[in-house]
Amino acid sequence: MKAYLKIWKQLSAYFKSGQNPEKLALTVALGVTLGVFPVLGVTTILCFLVAIPLKLNVIIIQMANYLVYPLQLITFIPLIKIGGNLLGAPDIPNLEQLMEQGIMALEPILFNIVCGVLIWLLISIPAFFLVRYLILRKLSKANITGH
């Protein structure tokens, strides 16, 4: 909890230096929602690719991304299983099946990951707006106006 408070103080100081609270909320909300994308190892690139064209602070979006990394690990399997079950994906092969089938065993795994991404899309859109709203609310309570 201390780490989160320290980060919040740093973000508050960042805004007191004249930054726009709307842009900070957008940056953090995108970092959080992209940070739980159910494909391991791509969130850093995703955040970077979103931050550059939107002219967002790359350091802040990556910081938010890295802070939710444990959440990505926790939600990875459930998103894939829920997506696979809802969209009728084949069962993910176990280790023995992987050894027997070789590369052919990757097809159901990849299809399940795609199903997990679709479920993430459904969840991430409202989550993004919720996170953005909560950050803007917190910033307004802290009287950070971005002058």
N, C-alpha and C positions, 0 to 999 in steps of 0.2 A: 504494500500500500504506500510505503514511503517513496518508492520509485515513481509511482503514478503522481503523487503530490509534487515531487520534484519536477517531473516533466510538465505538470500543469503550471507550476510557477515559471518555468522557462518559457512556455507558450504565452503566458500572460505578459511576461517581460518583452517577448517578441512583439506583442501587439501594442504595448505601451510605447514602442519605438516608432509608431506611426503606420503600422500595417492594418489592413482591412479585415475586420472580424468575419465578414461574409466569406472572404476568400480563405481564411483560416479554417472556418467550419467546413467549407467545401473540401479543402485539402485533407483535413483529418478524417472526415466522413468517407471520402474515397479511399484513403489509406486503410481504414478499418474494413470497409466492405470488400475491397480488392484483396486485402490481407487474408481473408478466409476462403479465397478461391480454391476449390477442391482439386487442384492439380499442384502437387508439391514441386517446388523449385522454380516457379514462374512468377510469383507475386512481385518480386523486386523489379523484374522487367516490365510487368504490367503497370505497376505504379509509375515507373519512369516514363513509359510510353503515354500514359494519361497526363502526367504532370507537365511535360514539355509543351504540347500544343495548347494546353489550357493556361500556361504560364503560372503554374502553381509552384510553391516552394518544394523542391525535390527532397530536401532534408526532412521537412516535417511530414511529408507523405510517406517517406520510407520509415521514419520513426513510428508513425501510427501502424504501418504495415508490420514492422518487427514486434511491436507491442502485442499485436493480436496473433502472433505466430503460435502460441500455445492453443489458442482457440481454433486455429486452422487444423492443428493436429487432432484436437478433440472432435471436431465436426467432420473431418475427412471421411472416415468410414461410414458414419451415419448418413451423410448426404448421398454417398454412392449407393448404399443399401436402399435407402428410401427411394431414390431416383430409379434404381434398377427394379425395385418391386412395383412401383407405380407405372413404369413404362414397359414392364414385361421383359426385362433383360434376362439373359440366361445367368445361372448361378456362376459366381466367380470360382474358378478351379482351385482346388487345394494344391499343396506342394507336390503330392504324388501325381496328380493329373498334369501339373506343369511339366514334371519330368518326363511323363509318357508322351504328351502331346507336343512338347517343344514350343516352337514359335506360334503354332496354331492356337495355343491356349491364350495368347495375348488378345485375340479378337473379343472374347466376352469381357475381358478386363477393361479394354478400351471402351467398349460399348457402355459398360457400367459407369465408367468415369464420365462419359458424355452425358449420361442420365443424371449423374450427380451435379454436373455443371448446369444442367437445365433446372434442377431443383434449387441450386444456389442462385440462379438468376431470379427465380420467383421470390425467394426469401430476401435477396440482397437489395432489391429495389426499395421495399418499404423500410428495411433496416438502414439503408443509406439516409433516407429522409428523417428517420427517427434520430439517428446519431447526429446528423446535421442540426436538427432542431434542438436537441439537448445541449450541444456545444454552443449554439447561438444563445440559448437561454442562460447558460452558465457565464458566457462572456458578458451578457447584458447585466447580470447580477453583479459581476465583478467590475462593472463600469468601464469596460475596455471599449473605447470608441474608435480607435485607429486614427487619431489626429496626426 
